[in-house]
Amino acid sequence: MIKNNWQPLTLGFLSFLTRFIFLGYPSKVVFDEIYFGSYVKEYFTHSYFYNDHPPLGKLIIYFFAKIFGLSNYADFNSIGQMINGSDGLILRFMPAFFGALFVLLIYYLILKIGLSKKAAFMGATLVLFDNAVLVQSKLILLDIFLLFFGFLSFYFLLWFKGSKQGSKKSYIFLALAVTSAGLSFSVKWTGLSFVGIVGVFFLMDVFKNFNIKRVFINFLIITILPFLIYFCIFAVHFSLLTKSGLGDAYMNQDFWHINISQKFFELNQKMYFYTSTLKATHPYSSKWYQWPLDKRPIWYWSQQSGDKISNIFLIGNPVVWWAVIFSVLISCGLLFFKSFRKNLSWIFYVLILGYFANLLPFILIGRVTFLYHYLSSLIFGILILVFLCDKFMSGKKYFSNFYWSFISLVFLAFIIISPISYGFPLPINISHFYNYFVNFFL
């Protein structure tokens, strides 16, 4: 059994190891932990706060912390502030847990796409050893929840597509896909792209074999269920925040005297207005066209102790990121050739759609954006990369050498970058090397 399942077992072991090792380090507030750590504490004090993201990611961290008895910890007032070791472990646990599961999800998603075990292992390994995905999984941040639920939705959509349409099983898988997409959207609004992909699958079903009863039921599922999920999560949010707090300043004076439905619509209106009109800048912000090349890494945290310097940067594994953009560009070019298109399955076009649906909307977003906004596109790009390798290279004599050489190169780059992903204390001369390395991408 172990021999037949060595790939998921290896991936599972390494994903939990890389995400949970040094989880309590640094025992200081890092980057946006200053906000999300504070918001989670407001759930414990029941003091109303305002945040321009939906509540689900913060609620996941809160409920886990509550289960483990964490209810009173120091306010997060500044980056670099000390955190009690056990408090940090508890607050960072769920992002790390979801980050570890996400690697396994990608493995089984690639198998469900119809690719080989070699392709699944390769794709999951690229996610496992991407430094940006790692960093977002080890801190009190929300993006890994969005990624997990979004690609879980995609996984269930493939089950929906493969089941007999109109059967009970097809309705269940569609409901699971819609639920997952709604959960992704309930973490951050950028998860809306996964709701859109559900809509694409719905239209594919409509045009392939139209049946008015089936179409009507599926339409109700994909329109009503996401809204109910989204609304219920806000209802939980409001039920916990029963006292006045700093967030009152963002709301109308009669906010506390209206019912949950009116609170829901007012808060979402405020969130939209704030997001669409925000003009703030940041020294490490970036534009959408810089992300595919891994440009503009973000300096998350720094500390000097004696002759050792520690830094945490959000920077992707360049071997992965550059291979992804090369694969996407090659794919777009080859789509103009009929001989290439005739060997493609419909899923390849969905992968291309997923990549650009998560990237191009940022052309229209005027607010400050960061490198981590590319992560959904990156994962779709990894799926495109392994699809091309599996379909057009796997039968070639040189493929095995290429396969293991590429994975080894990805691992080597991961190891080299790891000190500034984990924040290891480094001698000044070695720290200077990493400064030069990061400056290359700035």
N, C-alpha and C positions, 0 to 999 in steps of 0.2 A: 504493500500500500504506500509506504514512504517513497519507494522507488518511482511509483507512478505519479506521486503528488509532490515531488521534490521542488518543483518550481513555486507553487503557492506557499509551501512551507518555508522555503528560503526567503521569499519576498515578505511573508508575514513576520518572520523573525527579524529581518533587517529593517523593515519599516518601523516596527515597534522599538527596536534598538535605537535607530537613528533619531526617532522623535522623542523618546523618553530619557535617553541618556543626557545627563546634565540639565534636566528639565528645570530644576530649581535655580540654575545659574543663568544669568547673574541674578543675585538676590536684590535686584534693583529694578525700578520702573524703566521699561524700554519703550521708546517711541510712543505709539498710540495706546499703549497700556495705560497711560495717564488718563485717557478718556474712558476706555471700556472697563478698566478696573474700578473707576469711580462710579460708572453707571450701575455696575453690578452691586456695589455697596448701597446705592440708593434703593434697590429692591429690598434690602434687609431693613433699611430705616423707613421704608415706605414713603420717601420724600420724592415729589414729582420732579423729574428731570426731562430735558429736551435733547433729542439726538436726531440727526437728519437721516438715520437708517431705521428700518423697521426693527421690531424688538427681538426676533427669534434668536439670533446669535447670542445676545446678551442674556436672554432667558435660559438658554442651554447651560451657560457657564454658571448662572445663578442657582439653578435647581441642583446641579451637581454639588456646588459649594454648600448648599443648604443641607443636602443629604449627608454630607461629611462633617456637618456641625460647624462650618465656618460662618460666623455671623457678625464678627466684630474684628475689623482690621484697620490699620492706619489709612487715612485718606491719601489718595494718590494726588499729590499736589505738584510734583515736578518730575521730569525725566531724570533718572539717576538717584531718586529717593530710595532708601532702603526698604525692602519688603521682608517680612518674616519668612524664613525658609519654607515652612509647611504651608503658609498662606499662598506663596507663589506656586508651589506644586499643585495645590488644589485648584487654583484659578486657571492654571495653564493646562490642566489635565485634559479637559474635553477637546480643545483644539488639537493637542497631540494625539489623542485617541482617534478623532475623526481623520487626522492626517495619516495615521497608520492604516486605518481601514480604507482610505482613499486609494492607496497603492494597490491593494487587493481588488478593489472595485474596478480599477482600470484593467487589471489582468482579466477578470471575468467579462468585462464589457467587450474587450477585444475578441475574446473567444465567441461571444454572442454575435459580434459583427460577422463572424464566419471565417476569421483568420486562424492561422495555425497556433499551436502552443508556443512555438519559437517566437512568433510575432507578439503574442500576448506577454511573454516573459520580457522581450525587448522593450515594449511600450511601457510596461509597469516599472521596469528598471530605470527608464529615462525619467519617470516621475519620481521614483525613489531617490535618485541621485541628482535631482535638480535642487540647487541650493536655495532658490527663491521659494519654492514650494515648502522646503524644509523650514525655513525661517518663519514663514507664515503659519506653520503648524506648531511652533514651539513657544508662542507668545500669546498673550491675552488679546487676540485679534479675531476677526470674523470671517475672513475670506475663505478659509478652508471649509467652513460650513456651507457656504454658497457653492463651492466647487463640488463637494460631496453630494449634496441634494440635487444639484443640477445634472451631474452625470449619472446619478442614480435614476433620475427621470428618463434620461436617454436609454439606460439599460432596460427599464421597464417598457419603454416604447418599442424596443426591438422584440421583446416578448409579445407585446400587443400585436405587432406586425406579423409575427410568426404564428399566431394562433388563428383559429377559424373565426372569421369575422361574424359577429352576431351571437357568438357563444358566450356563456357566462364567464368563461376564462378570459375572453377578449375584453369584456367590460371591467373585470377585476384588474387586469394589467393596465388598462387605460386609466382607471381610477388611481392606481398606484403611481403611474407616471405623472398624472396631473397633481396628485398630492405632493410628490417630490418636487415638481417644478414650483408649486405654490410655496413650499417650504424654502426653496432657494430664493425666491422673490421676497420672502418674508425675512430674509437675512439682510439682503441689500437689493435695491431696485435693479441693479445690473443683472440680477437673476431673471429678469423679464425675458431675456433672450431664450431661456429654456422653455418658458411658457409658449413663446413663438414657435419653437421647434415642435412642440406638441400640436400646435395648430397646423403645421406643415404636414405632419403625419395624418392628421384628421382629413385634410384636403386630398392627400394621396388616396386615402380610403374612399372618399366620396367619388373621385373621378375613376377609380379602378373598377368598382362594382357598386353602383348606386342602389341603395335600399332605404326607402324613406324612414322606416321604423328604426333601423340601425343607426342611420345618420342622425335622426332626432335624438336618440338616447345618448349617442356619443357627443353630440353638440351640448346637451344639458350637462354632461359630465365635465367637459372642458371649459364651460363658462361659469357654472354655478359653484363647483367644488373648489377651484382656486380662490374665489372670493370668500367663501365660507371659511377656508383655512386661514386666509390672511386676516379676516375680521376677528376670528376667534383668538388668534394670537394677540391681537391688540386688546381684546377683551381681558385676557389674562394680564397683560401689561397694565391696564388701567386698574384692575382689581387689586394689584399689588401696590400701586402708587396712590395711596389714599390721603396723603398729607401734602400740604403746600411745600414747595421747594423752589430751587433756582429756576426750574423750567417754567414756572408761572409767568415769568416775564415775557415769554414767547407767545402766550395764549391770550385770548380775550378775557375781560374781567369776569364774565359770567361762566367761564369754562367749568368751574366746579359745581355749577347748578344745572347742568344739562346732562342728559342720559348718555350712555356709552356710545350709541349710534352717532349722536351729534358730536361727541368728543372724537370719535374715529374720523369723521369727515373733516373736522377742523384741524386735527393734528396732521392728517395727510396733506391737506391744503397748505399748511405751514411748511411742511417738509418739502413739498414741491416748490413753493415760492423761495425758500431758503436755498435749495439746491440749484435752482435755475438762475438766481440772482447773485450767488456768492462770487465775490471778486477777489478773495484773499489769494495771496501768493505764498510760495514756499521755495526755499533755496534748492530743494531736491525734487521739485515737480518736473513733469515731463509731458511730451506730446505723444499722441498715438503712433505717429510715424517713426518715433525713436525706439519704441518698445521691441519690435521684432529683432533688432540688432543688439538687444540687451543694454541699450544706452540709458544713462541717467540712473545708476543705482542710488539707493536711499541710505543715508547714514543714520542708523537707528539708535546707536548707543556707543559711548566711549568712556574709558577710564584709564588713568595712569596711576600705577602704584610702584614707587621706586623706579627701577630701570625697566619695568614691564608696562606695555601699553596694550589695552584690550579694546577691540572695536567689533561692532556688529553692523554689517551692511546687508541690505536686501539687494542681492545681485544674483542673476540666474546663472546656471551652468552654461558657459558660452558654447560648448560643444553641442549641447542639446538645442539651444536657442538658434544657433546659426544653421544647424542641420534642419530644423523645423522650417525656417523661412526659406531656405533653399528648396526644400520639398514642396512648399506651398507655391512658390514662384514657378518651379518646374511643372507642377500640376496644372496651373493656370495656363501656361504656354502650351502644354500638350493637349489640353482640351480642344484646341483649335484643329487637331488632327483626328480625322475620322477613324483611322486605324487604332488610335489610342482609346477613343471613346467606346468603340465596340467591345472592348475587353473590360469595360467598367460595369460594376453593379450600381444600382440606385443609391446604395449607402454612401458611396464615395462623394456624390453630389451633396448629400446631407452633411458630410464632414466639412466640405468646402464652405457650405452655407453656415455651419456652426462657427467656423473660424472667423469669417468676415462679419457675421451677425454680432459677434462679441467684440469686434474691433472697430468697424466703420462708424457705429453710432457715436463714438467719441469724437468724431470730426465735428459734430454738432454741439458737443458739450463745452460750454465756456468756462465752467468752474475748474479749479485746480485738479489735476489728475496725476497719477503716480504709476510707477512701473508695475505694481501689483494688479492694476486694472487689466493687464494683458494676460493674466494667468488662465482665464477660461479659453481664450484663443490659443494659448500655448498648448493646452491639453488637446484641443481639437487638432492642432498642428502635429502633435505627436501621433495621434491616431492616423492622420494622413501619411506621415512618414512611414509608419510600420505597415500601412496598407500597401503603399508603393513597393516597399521591400519584399513583402510577402507575395504579392501578385506578380511582380515583374523581375525579381532577382532570386527568389528562393530556389529555383531550379537550376541555377547556374553553378558551375564548378567552384567558382571563387567565393560563393556566398558565405560559406561557413567561416572562411578566414576573415571576410569583411565583417560578419556578424559579431564575432568575438573580439575582433580588433576595435570595432566601434564601441562596444559596451565597455571594454577595458579603458578606452580613451575617455569615455564619459565618467567612469569611476575615478580615473586619475585626476581629471579636472575637479571633480567633487572633493576629493581629498585635499587638493591644493588650496581650494577656496574655503574649506571647512573652518579653518581658524577664525575667519571673519564672519562665518555663519553662526558659530557657537560662541564667539567672543572670547577665545582663548587668550590669556596673557602672553605677549610675545616680546622678546628682546627688541630694543629700539631699532637695531639695524634690520631685523626681519620685518618689523612693523613698517619701516620705510619702503621695503619691497612691495608690501601690500598696498601702501598708499599710491605707489607708481602704477600698480596693477589696476586699482579702482579708478585712478585718474584717466587711464586709457579709455574707460567706458563713459566718463562724464562728458 
